[in-house]
């Protein structure tokens, strides 16, 4: 039986993502475990993980997203 409960974990973001967007509309650049906003303020990726809506790679392709704050962050095919 194949499981469709794949989720995009915190460590996947730090290793694959270049940019994330939150449900509040803020965009962050990802630098390892740090998320840096356009003003240069850094936050730990773990502290914003549950607010992340869209995850993009270096070529601005969406690699993961969640539909609402209560759902899992899922990889995009």
BADOVO-378620 format. One line per field, with one value per residue: x, y, z of N, C-alpha, C, O, CB in turn. Coordinates in Angstrom, 3 decimals. Each point is the difference from the previous one (the first is absolute). Glycine has a CB too. Example, Ala and Ser with C-alpha at 12.3 -4.5 7.8 and 13.67 -1.06 7.14 Angstrom:
BEGIN
n.px 13.190, 1.542 .
n.py -5.690, 2.223 .
n.pz 7.800, -1.966 .
ca.px -0.890, 0.820 .
ca.py 1.190, 1.190 .
ca.pz 0.000, 0.060 .
c.px 0.900, -0.770 .
c.py 1.200, 1.090 .
c.pz 0.000, 0.730 .
o.px 1.036, 0.509 .
o.py -0.019, 1.108 .
o.pz 0.665, 0.169 .
cb.px -2.928, 0.675 .
cb.py -1.154, -1.736 .
cb.pz 0.581, -2.314 .
END
This chain:
BEGIN
n.px 0.835, 1.564, 0.287, -1.740, 1.909, 2.306, 0.228, 1.927, 1.712, 0.359, 1.837, -1.774, 0.747, 3.052, 0.173, -1.809, 0.007, 1.511, -2.597, -1.507, -2.435, -0.567, -2.789, 1.484, 0.268, 2.980, 1.395, 1.787, 2.347, -0.349, 2.870, -0.456, -2.267, -0.601, -3.088, 2.142, -3.152, 0.944, 1.439, 2.587, -2.456, 2.106, -2.993, 1.894, -0.946, -1.297, -1.574, -1.469, -0.676, -2.836, 0.477, 0.730, -2.664, 2.513, 2.518, 1.034, 2.210, 1.811, -2.661, -1.963, -0.622, -2.371, 2.467, -2.994, -2.959, -1.023, -2.746, 0.739, 2.440, -1.071, 2.130, 2.449, 1.731, -1.499, 3.033, -1.577, -0.179 .
n.py -1.181, 2.142, 1.274, 2.146, 0.443, 1.514, 2.002, 1.654, -1.384, 2.855, -1.460, 0.952, 2.989, -0.570, -1.414, 1.964, 3.144, 1.911, 0.685, -0.840, 1.655, 0.062, -0.735, 2.989, -0.341, -1.112, -0.584, -1.674, 0.419, -3.130, 1.280, -3.677, -0.139, 3.011, 0.268, 2.567, 1.493, 1.285, 0.756, -2.244, -1.710, -2.698, -1.268, -2.466, -0.716, -0.443, 2.836, -0.793, -3.421, 1.265, 2.539, -2.240, 1.053, -1.127, -2.041, 2.096, -2.251, 2.233, 0.266, 1.896, -3.573, 0.682, -1.997, 0.396, 1.157, -0.370, 0.382, 1.382, 0.893, -3.117, -0.987, -1.544, 2.536, -1.919, -0.089, 2.020, -3.097 .
n.pz 0.000, -2.112, 3.095, -1.940, 3.051, -2.418, 2.595, -1.771, 2.864, 0.794, -2.046, -2.645, 0.781, 0.198, -2.958, -1.936, 0.883, -1.934, 1.933, 2.893, -1.245, 3.318, -0.751, -0.049, -3.416, 1.392, -2.911, 2.250, -2.267, 1.156, 1.376, 0.371, 1.391, -1.775, -0.920, -1.156, 0.299, -2.488, 2.960, -0.594, 1.772, 0.098, 0.616, 0.924, -3.096, 2.901, -0.258, -2.876, 0.490, 0.245, -2.290, -2.530, -1.807, -1.444, 0.733, -2.557, -0.507, -0.132, -1.906, 2.390, 0.197, 2.270, 1.410, 1.546, -0.429, 2.851, -1.749, 2.773, 1.754, -0.226, -2.509, 0.905, -0.893, -2.630, -1.239, -1.966, -1.291 .
ca.px -0.835, 0.806, -0.428, 0.057, 0.162, 1.327, 0.028, 1.257, 0.490, 0.837, 1.341, -0.122, 0.016, 1.351, 0.917, -0.458, -0.720, 0.703, -0.930, -1.278, -1.008, -0.881, -1.411, -0.135, 0.473, 1.424, 0.914, 1.294, 1.037, 0.461, 1.451, 0.181, -1.120, -0.465, -0.888, 0.330, -0.994, 0.579, 0.632, 1.212, -0.275, 0.103, -0.746, 0.277, -0.978, -0.914, -0.999, -1.020, -0.373, -1.446, -0.616, 0.422, -1.018, 0.600, 1.451, 0.510, 1.417, 0.842, -0.526, -1.336, -1.046, -0.606, 0.354, -0.899, -0.973, -1.121, -1.195, -0.416, 0.978, -0.166, 0.354, 1.420, 0.769, 0.135, 0.768, -0.747, 0.515 .
ca.py 1.181, 1.205, 1.085, 1.324, 0.941, 0.597, 1.405, 0.689, 0.252, 1.166, -0.181, 0.084, 1.424, 0.542, -0.562, 0.133, 1.246, 1.272, 1.062, -0.444, 1.031, -0.380, 0.335, 1.444, 0.664, 0.328, -0.866, -0.186, -0.771, -1.054, -0.180, -1.072, -0.051, 1.374, 0.639, 1.429, 0.769, 1.012, 1.046, -0.560, -0.619, -1.462, -0.824, -1.417, -0.647, -0.773, 0.871, 0.392, -1.188, -0.219, 1.134, -0.057, -0.420, -0.441, -0.172, 0.053, -0.318, 1.056, 0.440, 0.501, -0.999, -0.427, -1.385, -0.469, 1.003, -0.450, 0.760, 0.810, -0.141, -1.237, -1.172, -0.348, 0.549, -1.138, 0.248, 0.144, -0.958 .
ca.pz 0.000, -0.129, 0.878, -0.606, 1.094, -0.031, 0.381, -0.246, 1.351, 0.292, -0.568, -1.459, -0.350, 0.147, -0.994, -1.380, -0.296, -0.118, 0.320, 0.554, 0.210, 1.092, -0.163, 0.198, -1.213, 0.093, -0.743, 0.642, -0.681, 0.901, 0.093, 0.983, 0.944, 0.198, -0.973, 0.038, -0.751, -0.894, 0.805, 0.574, 1.296, -0.087, 0.950, -0.206, -0.868, 0.848, 0.615, -0.982, -0.779, -0.069, -0.702, -1.405, -0.960, -1.253, 0.007, -1.374, -0.146, -0.557, -1.300, 0.330, -0.211, 1.253, 0.311, 1.057, 0.424, 0.820, -0.361, 1.143, 1.098, 0.760, -0.803, -0.125, -1.114, -0.914, -1.226, -1.248, -0.988 .
c.px 0.883, -0.541, 0.126, 0.158, 1.407, -0.107, 1.402, 0.519, 0.882, 1.371, -0.020, 0.054, 1.421, 0.962, -0.410, -0.565, 0.922, -0.868, -1.268, -0.928, -0.948, -1.445, -0.251, 0.459, 1.466, 0.824, 1.348, 0.932, 0.538, 1.511, 0.252, -1.206, -0.588, -0.901, 0.207, -1.025, 0.673, 0.655, 1.288, -0.191, -0.012, -0.832, 0.387, -1.133, -1.032, -1.097, -1.074, -0.546, -1.515, -0.750, 0.318, -1.126, 0.618, 1.514, 0.462, 1.488, 0.743, -0.463, -1.442, -1.128, -0.535, 0.325, -0.845, -0.976, -1.008, -1.179, -0.502, 0.943, -0.094, 0.416, 1.512, 0.629, 0.335, 0.830, -0.919, 0.629, 0.625 .
c.py 1.248, 1.107, 1.340, 1.081, 0.584, 1.451, 0.549, 0.469, 1.244, -0.119, -0.007, 1.455, 0.535, -0.531, 0.273, 1.365, 1.201, 1.138, -0.618, 1.196, -0.494, 0.366, 1.489, 0.786, 0.392, -1.019, -0.018, -0.730, -0.992, -0.131, -1.040, -0.087, 1.382, 0.453, 1.503, 0.756, 1.108, 1.159, -0.485, -0.625, -1.517, -0.653, -1.443, -0.604, -0.779, 0.879, 0.459, -1.194, -0.155, 1.175, -0.023, -0.538, -0.614, -0.058, -0.040, -0.309, 1.175, 0.534, 0.477, -0.941, -0.417, -1.473, -0.570, 1.114, -0.625, 0.924, 0.887, -0.276, -1.309, -1.247, -0.218, 0.744, -1.178, 0.360, 0.088, -0.929, 0.686 .
c.pz 0.000, 0.902, -0.718, 1.060, 0.041, 0.435, -0.212, 1.352, 0.076, -0.653, -1.525, -0.459, 0.061, -1.054, -1.448, -0.361, -0.101, 0.516, 0.588, 0.168, 1.079, -0.313, 0.215, -1.219, 0.042, -0.772, 0.728, -0.952, 1.017, -0.106, 1.083, 0.911, 0.266, -1.136, 0.145, -0.837, -0.801, 0.741, 0.657, 1.368, -0.158, 1.098, -0.261, -0.811, 0.817, 0.595, -0.978, -0.780, -0.160, -0.617, -1.489, -0.874, -1.254, 0.140, -1.447, -0.017, -0.631, -1.337, 0.127, -0.418, 1.363, 0.234, 1.138, 0.349, 0.946, -0.264, 1.121, 1.162, 0.782, -0.781, -0.035, -1.173, -0.911, -1.219, -1.216, -1.020, -1.174 .
o.px 0.911, -1.204, 1.028, -0.328, 0.548, -0.954, 0.974, -0.530, 0.429, 0.488, 1.016, 0.594, 0.449, 0.973, 0.865, -0.022, 1.075, 0.513, -0.467, 0.451, -0.380, -0.283, -1.005, -0.184, 0.508, -0.294, 0.464, -0.428, 0.176, 0.549, 0.161, -1.116, -0.853, 0.222, -0.213, -0.188, 1.221, 0.755, 0.682, 0.968, -0.689, -0.018, 0.338, -1.172, -1.174, -1.116, -1.084, -0.838, -0.474, -1.209, -0.557, -0.601, -0.432, 0.609, -0.529, 0.715, -0.563, 0.383, -0.710, -1.114, 0.771, -0.285, -0.047, 0.298, -0.115, 0.175, -0.523, 0.710, 0.967, 0.068, 0.777, -0.678, 0.722, -0.105, -1.035, 1.225, 0.480 .
o.py 0.127, 0.259, 0.287, 1.162, 0.212, 0.696, -0.749, 0.952, 0.553, 0.956, 0.302, 0.313, 0.677, 0.673, 0.019, 0.362, 0.043, 1.034, -1.032, 1.131, -1.171, 0.661, 0.525, 1.216, 0.571, -1.195, 1.021, -0.889, 0.338, -0.153, 0.344, -0.223, 0.147, -0.342, 0.555, -0.305, 0.150, 0.768, 0.775, -0.451, -0.539, 0.452, -0.371, 0.306, -0.052, -0.472, 0.401, 0.185, -0.279, -0.091, 0.795, -1.030, -1.062, 0.882, -0.767, 0.256, 1.082, 1.103, 0.112, 0.440, -0.190, -0.851, -1.216, 1.184, -1.221, 1.196, 1.085, -1.005, -0.394, -1.083, 0.868, 0.321, -0.912, 1.109, -0.664, -0.095, -0.663 .
o.pz 0.818, 0.013, -0.614, -0.238, 1.082, -0.347, -0.079, 0.571, -1.013, -0.602, -0.627, -1.032, -0.925, -0.336, -0.875, -1.177, 0.599, 0.427, -0.480, 0.178, 0.008, -0.999, -0.478, -0.061, -0.965, 0.012, 0.508, -0.737, 1.171, -1.091, 1.171, -0.467, 0.875, -1.162, 1.078, -1.177, 0.053, -0.596, 0.671, 0.611, -0.866, 1.145, -1.124, 0.220, -0.364, 0.216, 0.424, -0.883, -1.102, -0.212, -0.758, 0.305, -0.449, 0.604, -0.804, 0.969, -0.161, -0.391, -0.999, -0.285, 0.941, -0.842, 0.186, -0.159, 0.103, -0.232, -0.256, -0.009, 0.652, 0.580, 0.398, -0.976, 0.403, -0.523, -0.059, -0.077, -0.919 .
cb.px -2.746, 1.780, -0.326, -1.083, -2.274, 1.696, -2.822, -0.167, -0.541, -1.703, -0.383, -1.961, -2.790, -1.401, -0.343, -0.438, -3.037, 0.762, 1.412, 0.681, 0.560, 2.171, 0.407, 0.517, -2.792, -0.074, -1.647, -0.649, 0.434, -2.749, 0.331, 3.597, 1.891, 1.864, -1.516, 2.667, -2.949, -2.477, -2.935, 0.253, -0.652, 2.327, -2.283, 2.478, 2.910, 2.989, 2.832, 1.962, 2.555, 1.417, 0.711, 2.988, -1.061, -2.523, 0.496, -2.469, 0.006, 1.457, 2.240, 2.035, 0.303, -1.578, 2.367, 1.478, 0.408, 1.376, -0.067, -3.133, -1.039, -1.919, -2.827, 0.224, 0.255, -2.096, 3.001, -1.857, -2.201 .
cb.py -1.379, -0.897, -1.621, -1.984, -1.470, -2.258, 0.388, -0.219, -2.999, -0.662, -1.593, -2.428, -0.403, -0.459, -1.771, -2.748, -0.986, -1.912, 2.505, -3.052, 2.001, -0.361, -2.829, -1.563, 0.250, 2.266, -0.513, 0.843, 1.579, -1.066, 2.058, 0.536, -2.157, 0.836, -2.464, -0.187, -0.661, -1.388, 0.203, 2.126, 2.560, -0.253, 2.025, -0.446, -0.103, -1.096, 0.342, 2.028, -0.811, -1.354, 0.549, 0.690, 2.859, 0.111, -0.494, 1.437, -3.531, -2.133, -1.728, 1.836, -0.632, 2.558, 1.696, -2.749, 2.465, -2.140, -2.907, 0.981, 2.835, 2.192, -0.499, -2.591, 2.847, -1.963, -0.533, 2.511, -0.931 .
cb.pz 0.397, -2.375, 2.632, -1.653, 0.191, -1.500, 1.761, -2.928, 1.438, 2.764, 2.661, 1.017, 1.806, 2.766, 2.529, 1.269, 0.562, -2.399, -1.365, 1.008, -2.411, 2.610, 1.230, 2.499, 0.671, 2.233, -2.723, 3.019, -2.768, 0.874, -1.934, 0.385, 0.171, 2.427, -1.000, 1.489, 1.697, -1.060, -0.262, -1.888, 1.607, -2.138, 1.251, 1.945, -1.443, 0.310, 1.154, 0.692, 1.921, 2.210, 2.855, 0.412, 1.321, -1.901, 3.025, -1.585, -0.059, 1.587, -0.159, 0.055, -3.104, 0.593, -0.963, 1.072, -2.263, 2.018, -1.282, -0.754, -0.480, 0.633, -1.788, 1.968, 1.004, 1.304, 1.064, 0.589, 1.611 .
END
